[in-house]
Amino acid sequence: NVLSGVTGGMGGSALLGQSLVNVKAGGNGKLSSIAVALFVLLGMTLCAPLISQLPVAALVGLMLTIAEHTFTWDVIGAVTKGRVPTVEVLIIAAVALVTAFVNIFAAVTLGVLASTLRFAWQASCHMSVTTEGARFNNGSHRVYHLRGPLFFGSASVFSNLCRPSEADRATAEVHRARLEKKRRAALKRKGIDATTAQSLTDDDVVIHTGREVIIDFINSQVWDHSAIMAIDALANDYRKLGVMLHLRHLSPDCRSLMMRSSSVFTSHDVFLDVDPA
């Protein structure tokens, strides 16, 4: 609990059932919490011999009472009426079975992992993009308006939605062919056999096609390092095609992390523009 508090989490306790029973009985103030703690301490220290004389049946009845007040009975009606998603029903059933046949620690671990995976899957399905296109300055540009969180679960979806278009690739091939033709002509003037010279690759020459792409993050949030790597890879793809990439409305924390961890962002590439606000 101390480590949980230091890291910003919420502490746990085995007295959850007792607390719920206390609240159900009307003990909502600070005095009720203190009284519960004192009575538990008194029972563990001074009254232990007396408590050991209690019949097991009485303790079983006490535990059943605690279980009755702890369990949310309304969830049964919600499940039977179909108001609870099937995935949540399966998680509840799995946690209950693991608690009964293994232990509560394993059940809590299973529930947290299952809920985390469910959230990641749902969040990745909420990633969407709307696209706008226009022409200006003898070139063309597209605007991608992102919606939904960008993290490890939606990074591949983001890459597919915002990947370079066929027009970007075709324009890059045309410019690269022109540069290759000029290079071979220059080699021929110098008396060098151009047919034996190695062709240009994407890394040998930087082309400028005049095309631009704007990705707007005003309705999206960058959550983790996988998202930054996805943006980094996308920026590198556009750079190889000679397309100017603009990133708009990134959060200050995201921009700072990108400048520290991304190779494309730290190289001050002329094909990348990140707005300062």
LOBAGU-112750 format. One record per atom (N, C-alpha, C, O): x, y, z. Coordinates in pm, whole numbers, padded with zeros to 5 digits, always signed. Layout:
<sites>
XYZ;...
</sites>
This chain:
<sites>
+00082-00121+00000;+00000+00000+00000;+00086+00127+00000;+00049+00227-00061;+00199+00122+00069;+00290+00238+00068;+00343+00263-00073;+00342+00376-00120;+00388+00156-00140;+00438+00171-00276;+00326+00216-00371;+00349+00296-00462;+00206+00165-00348;+00094+00207-00431;+00065+00355-00416;+00039+00424-00514;+00070+00405-00292;+00047+00547-00270;+00157+00634-00328;+00130+00742-00380;+00280+00587-00321;+00393+00665-00376;+00381+00679-00527;+00414+00784-00582;+00335+00574-00593;+00324+00576-00738;+00190+00630-00787;+00161+00624-00907;+00108+00681-00698;-00018+00741-00738;-00134+00645-00748;-00240+00682-00799;-00118+00523-00699;-00226+00425-00704;-00314+00430-00580;-00295+00514-00492;-00409+00339-00574;-00500+00331-00460;-00471+00204-00382;-00464+00095-00438;-00454+00218-00254;-00422+00104-00170;-00539+00008-00158;-00655+00047-00170;-00507-00118-00133;-00609-00219-00115;-00606-00275+00026;-00510-00255+00100;-00711-00346+00064;-00718-00400+00199;-00812-00519+00200;-00906-00528+00120;-00786-00610+00292;-00876-00725+00309;-01002-00688+00385;-01090-00772+00400;-01013-00564+00433;-01128-00520+00511;-01236-00455+00426;-01321-00383+00478;-01233-00480+00294;-01333-00420+00207;-01474-00463+00247;-01565-00382+00253;-01490-00592+00274;-01621-00643+00313;-01671-00579+00441;-01788-00541+00450;-01582-00568+00541;-01622-00505+00667;-01661-00359+00646;-01754-00310+00708;-01588-00292+00559;-01620-00151+00531;-01757-00138+00467;-01834-00049+00502;-01787-00227+00372;-01917-00221+00306;-02030-00249+00405;-02134-00183+00401;-02010-00346+00492;-02111-00375+00593;-02131-00255+00684;-02243-00223+00723;-02022-00189+00718;-02028-00071+00803;-02109+00039+00737;-02190+00105+00802;-02085+00060+00610;-02158+00165+00537;-02305+00128+00523;-02393+00212+00539;-02332+00000+00494;-02472-00044+00482;-02548-00023+00612;-02669+00001+00611;-02476-00032+00725;-02540-00014+00856;-02556+00132+00893;-02607+00163+01001;-02513+00224+00807;-02529+00366+00833;-02405+00435+00885;-02409+00554+00915;-02293+00364+00897;-02170+00426+00946;-02095+00493+00834;-02007+00431+00774;-02127+00617+00804;-02066+00689+00692;-01963+00793+00736;-01897+00852+00651;-01948+00816+00864;-01857+00921+00910;-01719+00868+00942;-01692+00749+00930;-01631+00961+00982;-01494+00923+01017;-01490+00841+01145;-01405+00754+01161;-01583+00869+01237;-01586+00796+01363;-01614+00648+01342;-01562+00563+01414;-01698+00616+01243;-01729+00476+01216;-01605+00401+01168;-01584+00286+01206;-01525+00463+01085;-01402+00399+01037;-01305+00375+01151;-01243+00269+01160;-01292+00474+01239;-01203+00458+01354;-01254+00348+01446;-01175+00269+01498;-01386+00342+01465;-01443+00240+01552;-01419+00100+01497;-01386+00008+01572;-01435+00083+01364;-01410-00047+01304;-01265-00090+01325;-01238-00204+01362;-01172+00003+01302;-01030-00030+01320;-00999-00066+01465;-00925-00161+01491;-01057+00008+01559;-01030-00021+01701;-01088-00155+01743;-01024-00230+01816;-01210-00186+01698;-01270-00313+01735;-01195-00432+01673;-01181-00536+01736;-01146-00414+01550;-01066-00521+01489;-00937-00540+01567;-00896-00653+01592;-00873-00429+01604;-00750-00438+01684;-00776-00504+01820;-00698-00586+01867;-00889-00465+01883;-00924-00523+02012;-00951-00673+02000;-00913-00751+02087;-01018-00711+01892;-01049-00852+01874;-00925-00936+01848;-00919-01052+01888;-00827-00878+01780;-00705-00953+01748;-00609-00964+01866;-00529-01057+01873;-00617-00871+01959;-00521-00868+02070;-00580-00924+02199;-00536-01027+02249;-00680-00856+02253;-00732-00892+02385;-00840-00998+02381;-00852-01080+02471;-00920-00995+02274;-01036-01085+02269;-01013-01209+02184;-01108-01280+02152;-00890-01236+02147;-00863-01353+02062;-00909-01483+02127;-00968-01566+02057;-00886-01506+02259;-00936-01632+02320;-01087-01646+02313;-01139-01756+02296;-01160-01533+02328;-01306-01539+02322;-01354-01565+02179;-01447-01642+02157;-01289-01501+02085;-01330-01519+01945;-01306-01662+01900;-01383-01717+01821;-01199-01724+01951;-01170-01863+01913;-01278-01959+01961;-01287-02070+01910;-01359-01917+02059;-01466-02001+02110;-01593-01993+02026;-01686-02072+02046;-01597-01898+01933;-01717-01886+01848;-01730-02008+01758;-01629-02056+01705;-01850-02058+01740;-01869-02174+01651;-01844-02136+01505;-01864-02022+01464;-01799-02234+01430;-01770-02210+01288;-01895-02168+01212;-01887-02089+01118;-02010-02220+01252;-02136-02185+01184;-02163-02035+01194;-02212-01974+01099;-02130-01975+01309;-02151-01832+01324;-02058-01754+01231;-02099-01654+01172;-01935-01798+01219;-01840-01730+01129;-01883-01746+00983;-01868-01653+00903;-01936-01864+00949;-01987-01883+00813;-02102-01789+00785;-02110-01729+00677;-02192-01775+00880;-02303-01681+00863;-02255-01537+00846;-02309-01461+00767;-02150-01501+00923;-02094-01367+00911;-02033-01345+00772;-02051-01239+00712;-01962-01445+00721;-01903-01432+00589;-02009-01426+00480;-01993-01354+00381;-02117-01502+00497;-02225-01494+00399;-02291-01357+00399;-02330-01305+00295;-02304-01299+00519;-02360-01164+00528;-02271-01063+00457;-02319-00975+00386;-02141-01077+00478;-02046-00987+00411;-02054-01005+00259;-02053-00907+00185;-02062-01132+00214;-02072-01158+00069;-02200-01098+00012;-02201-01046-00099;-02309-01107+00089;-02436-01052+00041;-02427-00902+00021;-02479-00848-00077;-02361-00833+00115;-02349-00688+00103;-02240-00646+00004;-02244-00535-00049;-02144-00733-00021;-02035-00697-00112;-02076-00713-00258;-02041-00631-00342;-02149-00818-00288;-02185-00847-00427;-02288-00746-00478;-02381-00708-00407;-02271-00704-00601;-02366-00613-00666;-02474-00698-00735;-02454-00747-00846;-02586-00714-00668;-02689-00804-00719;-02759-00748-00842;-02818-00824-00918;-02752-00618-00862;-02817-00560-00980;-02755-00608-01110;-02818-00604-01215;-02629-00653-01102;-02561-00694-01224;-02626-00819-01283;-02619-00841-01404;-02689-00901-01199;-02755-01022-01251;-02871-00983-01342;-02888-01040-01450;-02952-00887-01297;-03062-00841-01381;-03012-00776-01508;-03072-00793-01615;-02901-00700-01498;-02846-00636-01618;-02793-00739-01717;-02805-00720-01838;-02734-00848-01665;-02683-00953-01753;-02797-01025-01822;-02791-01049-01943;-02900-01061-01749;-03012-01135-01808;-03088-01051-01910;-03149-01106-02002;-03085-00918-01894;-03154-00830-01989;-03065-00788-02104;-03109-00713-02192;-02939-00835-02105;-02849-00804-02216;-02790-00666-02213;-02742-00617-02316;-02792-00600-02097;-02739-00464-02088;-02589-00461-02057;-02527-00355-02059;-02531-00578-02028;-02388-00587-02002;-02322-00654-02121;-02368-00759-02165;-02214-00597-02176;-02147-00659-02290;-02103-00802-02259;-02070-00835-02145;-02103-00884-02362;-02068-01026-02344;-01927-01043-02289;-01901-01131-02208;-01834-00957-02334;-01696-00967-02288;-01688-00943-02137;-01615-01013-02067;-01763-00845-02088;-01762-00818-01944;-01824-00934-01865;-01779-00966-01755;-01926-00994-01921;-01987-01110-01855;-01885-01223-01843;-01876-01288-01739;-01810-01247-01949;-01708-01352-01946;-01599-01321-01844;-01550-01410-01776;-01561-01194-01835;-01458-01155-01738;-01509-01176-01596;-01437-01227-01510;-01634-01136-01571;-01692-01153-01437;-01697-01302-01401;-01663-01340-01289;-01740-01385-01496;-01750-01528-01469;-01612-01589-01444;-01595-01671-01354;-01513-01547-01524;-01378-01601-01507;-01319-01561-01372;-01256-01643-01305;-01339-01436-01333;-01287-01390-01204;-01354-01466-01089;-01289-01504-00992;-01485-01486-01100;-01557-01559-00994;-01508-01703-00982;-01488-01752-00871;-01487-01770-01095;-01441-01909-01092;-01299-01920-01037;-01270-02010-00958;-01211-01829-01080;-01073-01833-01031;-01068-01802-00882;-00989-01861-00808;-01154-01711-00837;-01160-01681-00693;-01203-01804-00613;-01149-01830-00506;-01299-01878-00666;-01352-01993-00593;-01256-02111-00593;-01244-02181-00492;-01187-02135-00704;-01107-02256-00716;-00956-02233-00703;-00882-02330-00685;-00909-02106-00711;-00766-02080-00697;-00745-01990-00576;-00735-02038-00464;-00739-01860-00598;-00732-01762-00489;-00766-01625-00544;-00773-01606-00666;-00788-01531-00455;-00833-01399-00498;-00722-01321-00569;-00751-01238-00655;-00595-01348-00534;-00485-01279-00602;-00482-01315-00750;-00470-01227-00835;-00492-01444-00780;-00494-01486-00920;-00617-01432-00992;-00609-01397-01110;-00729-01424-00923;-00851-01372-00984;-00838-01224-01018;-00877-01181-01127;-00782-01147-00925;-00764-01003-00951;-00666-00982-01067;-00689-00897-01153;-00558-01061-01069;-00461-01049-01178;-00525-01080-01312;-00504-01008-01410;-00603-01188-01317;-00672-01224-01440;-00771-01116-01483;-00779-01082-01601;-00845-01062-01387;-00943-00959-01420;-00878-00833-01474;-00928-00773-01569;-00767-00791-01413;-00697-00670-01459;-00642-00690-01600;-00656-00603-01685;-00578-00805-01624;-00522-00832-01757;-00631-00841-01863;-00617-00785-01972;-00738-00910-01832;-00846-00923-01930;-00911-00788-01960;-00941-00758-02075;-00932-00706-01856;-00992-00575-01877;-00899-00483-01956;-00944-00404-02038;-00768-00495-01931;-00671-00414-02005;-00671-00449-02152;-00670-00361-02238;-00671-00580-02182;-00673-00622-02322;-00803-00580-02390;-00803-00539-02506;-00914-00590-02317;-01042-00547-02374;-01042-00398-02405;-01089-00357-02511;-00988-00318-02313;-00982-00174-02337;-00893-00141-02456;-00926-00056-02539;-00777-00210-02465;-00686-00184-02577;-00752-00218-02710;-00736-00146-02808;-00826-00328-02713;-00894-00367-02836;-01003-00265-02874;-01013-00225-02990;-01082-00224-02778;-01187-00127-02807;-01129+00007-02851;-01180+00069-02944;-01024+00052-02783;-00963+00180-02818;-00903+00176-02958;-00910+00274-03032;-00843+00062-02995;-00785+00052-03129;-00893+00055-03237;-00867+00100-03349;-01012+00008-03205;-01122+00010-03303;-01181+00149-03320;-01256+00173-03416;-01150+00242-03231;-01205+00377-03239;-01119+00471-03321;-01155+00588-03337;-01006+00424-03373;-00922+00508-03457;-00985+00524-03595;-01013+00425-03663;-01006+00648-03637;-01064+00675-03768;-01001+00801-03825;-00941+00880-03752;-01014+00818-03956;-00952+00930-04027;-01050+00983-04131;-01112+00906-04205;-01062+01114-04135;-01132+01180-04245;-01028+01257-04327;-00938+01320-04271;-01042+01252-04458;-00939+01307-04547;-00996+01420-04631;-01110+01413-04679;-00915+01524-04647;-00946+01635-04736;-00829+01654-04831;-00714+01633-04794;-00859+01694-04955;-00754+01716-05054;-00773+01847-05126;-00886+01894-05140;-00663+01908-05172;-00668+02035-05245;-00537+02053-05320;-00443+01975-05303;-00533+02155-05403;-00411+02188-05477;-00372+02332-05447;-00458+02420-05437;-00242+02355-05434;-00193+02491-05412;-00044+02494-05445;+00027+02395-05432;+00002+02610-05489;+00144+02632-05522;+00196+02526-05621;+00305+02472-05604;+00115+02498-05722;+00152+02400-05824;+00176+02261-05767;+00245+02179-05828;+00121+02235-05653;+00136+02104-05591;+00002+02060-05537;-00101+02119-05569;+00002+01957-05455;-00123+01909-05396;-00096+01870-05251;+00017+01839-05214;-00200+01874-05172;-00183+01835-05032;-00309+01765-04983;-00419+01788-05033;-00290+01680-04885;-00400+01610-04820;-00397+01642-04672;-00290+01664-04613;-00514+01644-04612;-00527+01668-04469;-00595+01547-04407;-00706+01510-04446;-00528+01485-04310;-00584+01373-04236;-00627+01423-04098;-00545+01473-04021;-00755+01411-04069;-00808+01447-03936;-00826+01318-03856;-00917+01240-03882;-00738+01298-03759;-00742+01176-03679;-00847+01187-03569;-00872+01294-03515;-00907+01075-03539;-00999+01064-03425;-00969+00934-03350;-00960+00827-03409;-00952+00947-03219;-00925+00830-03138;-00781+00829-03088;-00695+00896-03144;-00755+00753-02981;-00620+00749-02923;-00523+00672-03013;-00561+00575-03078;-00398+00718-03014;-00292+00652-03088;-00197+00588-02988;-00129+00658-02912;-00191+00455-02988;-00107+00382-02894;-00072+00248-02960;-00097+00229-03078;-00013+00156-02882;+00036+00031-02942;-00075-00048-03009;-00050-00119-03106;-00198-00036-02958;-00308-00112-03016;-00361-00054-03146;-00419-00128-03226;-00342+00075-03170;-00394+00138-03291;-00284+00188-03384;-00313+00255-03483;-00158+00158-03352;-00046+00209-03433;-00053+00154-03576;-00031+00229-03672;-00083+00025-03591;-00091-00033-03725;-00209+00025-03803;-00200+00046-03924;-00321+00049-03734;-00436+00111-03801;-00401+00251-03849;-00436+00290-03960;-00330+00327-03764;-00286+00460-03801;-00196+00456-03924;-00212+00537-04015;-00101+00363-03927;-00009+00353-04040;-00082+00320-04170;-00047+00372-04276;-00184+00235-04161;-00260+00200-04282;-00348+00314-04330;-00365+00334-04450;-00405+00388-04236;-00496+00497-04274;-00421+00616-04331;-00473+00685-04419;-00301+00642-04282;-00226+00762-04323;-00106+00731-04411;-00021+00817-04429;-00098+00613-04466;+00018+00577-04548;+00018+00656-04678;-00086+00706-04721;+00135+00669-04741;+00143+00742-04869;+00048+00682-04974;+00028+00561-04980;-00008+00769-05054;-00103+00725-05156;-00029+00678-05281;+00092+00697-05295;-00105+00616-05369;-00045+00572-05496;+00001+00692-05578;+00100+00683-05651;-00070+00804-05568;-00028+00925-05640;+00107+00976-05587;+00190+01023-05665;+00129+00967-05454;+00258+01006-05398;+00370+00920-05455;+00476+00971-05492;+00346+00790-05463;+00449+00699-05512;+00474+00719-05662;+00588+00716-05708;+00366+00740-05738;+00382+00761-05881;+00458+00891-05910;+00546+00894-05996;+00423+00998-05837;+00493+01125-05856;+00640+01113-05819;+00726+01168-05887;+00668+01040-05712;+00808+01020-05672;+00884+00942-05778;+01000+00974-05805;+00822+00841-05838;+00889+00764-05943;+00920+00851-06064;+01026+00838-06125;+00827+00941-06099;+00851+01031-06212;+00970+01123-06184;+01057+01138-06269;+00973+01183-06066;+01085+01272-06032;+01217+01195-06023;+01321+01245-06066;+01212+01075-05969;+01334+00996-05958;+01384+00954-06097;+01505+00948-06120;+01293+00924-06188;+01332+00889-06325;+01397+01008-06395;+01493+00992-06470;+01343+01127-06371;+01403+01246-06431;+01544+01269-06378;+01635+01300-06455;+01562+01255-06248;+01695+01271-06191;+01792+01166-06243;+01909+01194-06269;+01741+01044-06258;+01826+00937-06311;+01867+00967-06455;+01981+00941-06494;+01774+01021-06533;+01804+01055-06671;+01908+01167-06678;+01999+01162-06760;+01894+01268-06592;+01992+01376-06590;+02129+01326-06546;+02232+01369-06599;+02130+01236-06450;+02258+01184-06401;+02329+01104-06508;+02451+01116-06524;+02255+01024-06581;+02316+00943-06687;+02366+01033-06800;+02469+01004-06861;+02292+01142-06828;+02338+01235-06930;+02468+01303-06888;+02558+01323-06969;+02477+01339-06759;+02600+01401-06708;+02717+01303-06714;+02829+01342-06746;+02691+01177-06683;+02798+01076-06691;+02844+01055-06835;+02962+01034-06862;+02747+01061-06927;+02782+01042-07068;+02868+01156-07119;+02960+01134-07199;+02840+01280-07074;+02921+01395-07114;+03064+01383-07063;+03157+01434-07125;+03079+01317-06949;+03212+01299-06889;+03284+01178-06947;+03397+01148-06908;+03220+01108-07041;+03283+00993-07102;+03272+00866-07021;+03346+00771-07045;+03179+00862-06924;+03158+00744-06841;+03040+00666-06897;+02936+00722-06932;+03057+00535-06903;+02951+00450-06954;+02836+00448-06853;+02850+00392-06744;+02724+00508-06888;+02612+00520-06795;+02543+00387-06771;+02478+00368-06669;+02558+00292-06867;+02490+00164-06852;+02552+00079-06741;+02486-00008-06684;+02678+00106-06711;+02745+00029-06604;+02732+00097-06468;+02766+00038-06366;+02684+00220-06468;+02671+00293-06341;+02552+00240-06263;+02451+00200-06321;+02565+00241-06135;+02458+00191-06048;+02342+00290-06045;+02364+00411-06038;+02220+00239-06049;+02103+00326-06046;+02086+00389-05909;+02136+00339-05809;+02015+00502-05908;+01990+00573-05783;+01890+00495-05698;+01797+00434-05750;+01911+00499-05569;+01817+00440-05473;+01750+00551-05394;+01782+00669-05412;+01656+00513-05307;+01583+00612-05227;+01677+00690-05134;+01652+00806-05104;+01785+00625-05089;+01876+00690-04995;+01984+00772-05064;+02054+00850-04999;+01999+00755-05196;+02105+00825-05267;+02068+00967-05303;+02156+01053-05317;+01940+00994-05319;+01898+01125-05368;+01773+01169-05294;+01688+01088-05257;+01764+01299-05273;+01647+01359-05211;+01567+01429-05319;+01616+01521-05384;+01444+01387-05337;+01359+01446-05439;+01258+01540-05374;+01223+01524-05257;+01213+01637-05451;+01111+01733-05405;+00996+01729-05505;+01007+01779-05616;+00887+01669-05463;+00773+01654-05553;+00672+01768-05541;+00585+01781-05628;+00680+01850-05438;+00583+01956-05417;+00455+01912-05350;+00366+01993-05326;+00444+01785-05319;+00325+01734-05252;+00342+01750-05101;+00453+01743-05049;+00229+01770-05031;+00232+01790-04887;+00119+01712-04821;+00011+01695-04878;+00145+01666-04700;+00046+01593-04621;+00040+01656-04482;+00143+01680-04420;-00080+01681-04436;-00103+01739-04303;-00180+01637-04219;-00287+01592-04259;-00126+01601-04103;-00194+01513-04010;-00232+01595-03888;-00146+01648-03818;-00361+01605-03863;-00415+01687-03755;-00452+01599-03635;-00536+01510-03646;-00386+01624-03520;-00408+01543-03400;-00500+01612-03299;-00499+01577-03181;-00580+01709-03345;-00660+01785-03249;-00764+01695-03180;-00802+01722-03066;-00810+01590-03247;-00906+01497-03188;-00843+01362-03155;-00913+01261-03144;-00712+01360-03141;-00642+01237-03111;-00538+01265-03003;-00497+01379-02984;-00495+01160-02934;-00393+01171-02831;-00289+01063-02853;-00322+00948-02882;-00162+01101-02840;-00050+01008-02852;-00019+00957-02712;+00016+01035-02624;-00031+00825-02692;-00026+00769-02558;+00107+00707-02521;+00148+00715-02405;+00177+00645-02616;+00295+00569-02575;+00404+00576-02682;+00389+00643-02784;+00514+00505-02654;+00630+00509-02743;+00601+00439-02876;+00658+00478-02978;+00516+00339-02877;+00481+00272-03002;+00414+00369-03099;+00436+00361-03220;+00333+00461-03046;+00269+00562-03132;+00374+00656-03193;+00364+00692-03310;+00473+00695-03113;+00578+00783-03163;+00658+00713-03272;+00693+00775-03373;+00688+00585-03253;+00760+00510-03354;+00679+00496-03483;+00735+00496-03592;+00547+00486-03470;+00462+00478-03588;+00466+00611-03665;+00472+00611-03788;+00461+00722-03593;+00472+00853-03659;+00609+00869-03723;+00621+00923-03833;+00713+00823-03654;+00849+00831-03705;+00864+00753-03835;+00923+00802-03932;+00809+00631-03838;+00818+00550-03960;+00739+00612-04074;+00783+00607-04189;+00623+00672-04043;+00544+00737-04146;+00616+00858-04203;+00615+00880-04324;+00680+00937-04116;+00756+01053-04162;+00871+01011-04252;+00901+01079-04350;+00935+00900-04220;+01045+00851-04302;+00995+00805-04439;+01062+00826-04540;+00877+00741-04442;+00820+00698-04571;+00790+00818-04660;+00820+00816-04780;+00731+00921-04602;+00699+01040-04681;+00826+01111-04726;+00831+01167-04836;+00928+01110-04643;+01055+01173-04681;+01115+01107-04804;+01164+01176-04894;+01113+00974-04809;+01168+00903-04924;+01093+00934-05052;+01149+00925-05162;+00965+00971-05039;+00884+01004-05157;+00885+01153-05188;+00816+01196-05280;+00962+01232-05112;+00969+01375-05138;+00844+01451-05101;+00815+01555-05160;+00769+01400-05003;+00643+01463-04961;+00667+01534-04828;+00722+01476-04734;+00626+01659-04821;+00638+01737-04698;+00529+01695-04601;+00411+01695-04635;+00569+01660-04478;+00474+01615-04377;+00461+01720-04268;+00560+01763-04209;+00337+01762-04242;+00307+01858-04136;+00230+01786-04025;+00131+01718-04052;+00274+01801-03902;+00204+01745-03786;+00145+01861-03707;+00217+01951-03665;+00016+01858-03686;-00052+01969-03623;-00121+01926-03494;-00170+01814-03481;-00123+02020-03398;-00193+02006-03271;-00145+01887-03188;-00225+01820-03123;-00015+01862-03191;+00042+01765-03098;+00055+01829-02961;+00077+01950-02950;+00041+01749-02856;+00055+01802-02721;+00201+01836-02694;+00290+01778-02755;+00228+01930-02602;+00368+01965-02570;+00450+01846-02523;+00567+01834-02559;+00390+01757-02443;+00463+01639-02395;+00500+01548-02511;+00610+01493-02515;+00409+01532-02605;+00435+01446-02720;+00546+01505-02807;+00633+01432-02853;+00542+01636-02831;+00646+01698-02913;+00782+01685-02846;+00882+01658-02911;+00784+01704-02714;+00910+01694-02642;+00966+01552-02649;+01087+01534-02668;+00881+01453-02633;+00927+01314-02639;+00973+01279-02779;+01070+01204-02794;+00907+01329-02880;+00947+01302-03017;+01085+01361-03047;+01168+01297-03110;+01108+01482-03000;+01236+01546-03026;+01351+01472-02959;+01465+01479-03005;+01321+01399-02850;+01426+01328-02779;+01450+01187-02833;+01563+01138-02831;+01344+01121-02881;+01356+00979-02911;+01347+00944-03058;+01382+00832-03096;+01304+01035-03144;+01284+01002-03284;+01402+01048-03367;+01445+01163-03357;+01455+00959-03450;+01569+00994-03534;+01531+01094-03642;+01610+01182-03677;+01410+01081-03695;+01365+01173-03799;+01345+01314-03742;+01378+01412-03808;+01292+01323-03622;+01262+01452-03562;+01390+01523-03517;+01398+01646-03523;+01488+01447-03472;+01611+01509-03423;+01705+01550-03535;+01801+01623-03511;+01680+01504-03658;+01769+01537-03769;+01731+01668-03839;+01798+01707-03934;+01626+01735-03793;+01581+01862-03851;+01556+01846-04002;+01604+01925-04083;+01482+01744-04037;+01454+01711-04176;+01370+01821-04239;+01275+01871-04179;+01406+01859-04363;+01331+01964-04433;+01194+01915-04475;+01108+01995-04512;+01171+01783-04471;+01042+01728-04512;+00947+01709-04394;+00842+01646-04409;+00983+01762-04278;+00899+01746-04160;+00877+01881-04094;+00971+01958-04073;+00752+01910-04063;+00716+02035-03998;+00621+02005-03884;+00511+01953-03905;+00663+02039-03762;+00580+02020-03644;+00543+02157-03588;+00631+02239-03559;+00413+02182-03574;+00373+02315-03527;+00416+02335-03382;+00418+02240-03304;+00450+02458-03344;+00497+02484-03208;+00387+02496-03106;+00415+02508-02987;+00261+02493-03148;+00149+02513-03054;+00049+02401-03070;-00053+02400-03000;
</sites>
